[in-house]
Amino acid sequence: MVLCRRTGLGVMQVNRIVVVWQNLLAPLVTGWLQLPREAATAFVMGLVRRDFGAAGLYALALTPYQVVVSLVTITLFVPCVASLMVHAERTRCKRSAY
């Protein structure tokens, strides 16, 4: 599963899909959340692994308000692919048991 995520991220980087996601999220991040544009990159990395997103936010110079907003956003609203895969696996197992 880890190899699949790393390969998927590599494919997204080569095909510039990551940049497209960052550009799509930038207006939301800068306008609504009042965070710097670079926070969009952290949120995209948070899709792959939540700790990658947190590390990206740690590298930014944020005000205390921005720290709270960014951490709440990445914790509650950015789904991690690994979490989604585990949820899908457990759901299938429960359905197959019945």
N, C-alpha and C positions, 0 to 999 in steps of 0.2 A: 504494500500500500504506500509506503514511503517513497519507493522508487517511482511509482506511478505519479505521485504528487510532484516530485522533483522533475520528472520528465514533462509533465503537463505544464509546469511553470516555465521550463526551458523552451517548450514549443510556443507558449504564449509570448515569451520575450523575443524569440526569433521572428515571429510573425507580427510583432508590434501590437499584439492584442492588449498587452498590459498598458501600453501608452494610450490606446483607445479608451480603456476603462478609466484610466487616470484623468483623461480629458473630459469624459462624461461626468465624473464625480466632482471635478474641480469647482464648477459653479455652486453646487450644493455645499461643498466643504467651505468655500470662501464666503459665500453669501449668507446661507442659512445658519451654519454652525460657527461662523466667524473664526475659522481656523486658517492658518497659512496654506497656500496651495500644495505645499509638500506633504501635508497630512493626507491628501488623497492617495499618494503613493503608499503610505503606511496602511491605509484602509484596504487597498488592493492586496498588499502583502498579507494582511490579516485574513483575507479569504483563503489563502493557502495554509498558513499556520498562524494562529492567534499570537504566539510569542514573537513572530516576525513583525507583526503589526505593532505590538507594544514596543519592540526595540526601535522601530522607525519613529514612533512618537517620542521615545526617550531622547533621540538624537536632535529633536527640534527644540528651539528656544521658545517655550510657551509660557504665557502668563498663568497664574493659578486658576483663573476662570477657564482658560483654554485647556488646561490639564484635565479638569473635571469633565468638561464637555467631551473631549476626545476619548477619555477612558470609559465614560458611560456609553458613548456611541460604539466603540469597538467591543465592549463587553456585551451590550444588549442587542445591537442591531446589525453587526457584521457577522454573518454566518461563516463558520470555518468549514471548509470542505470536509475535513476529517470528521467533524461532528455530524455533518449531513450524511456521510457515508455510514457511520455507525448507526445513526437513526434509521436509515433505510435498511441496513442489515438486520437490525433488531425487529423492525416492522415485518419484514419478510419472514423471519423465523417464527414470529407469533402467528402470522397468517397460515404458515405451513403446518403449525402444530395443531390447528383447529380443523 
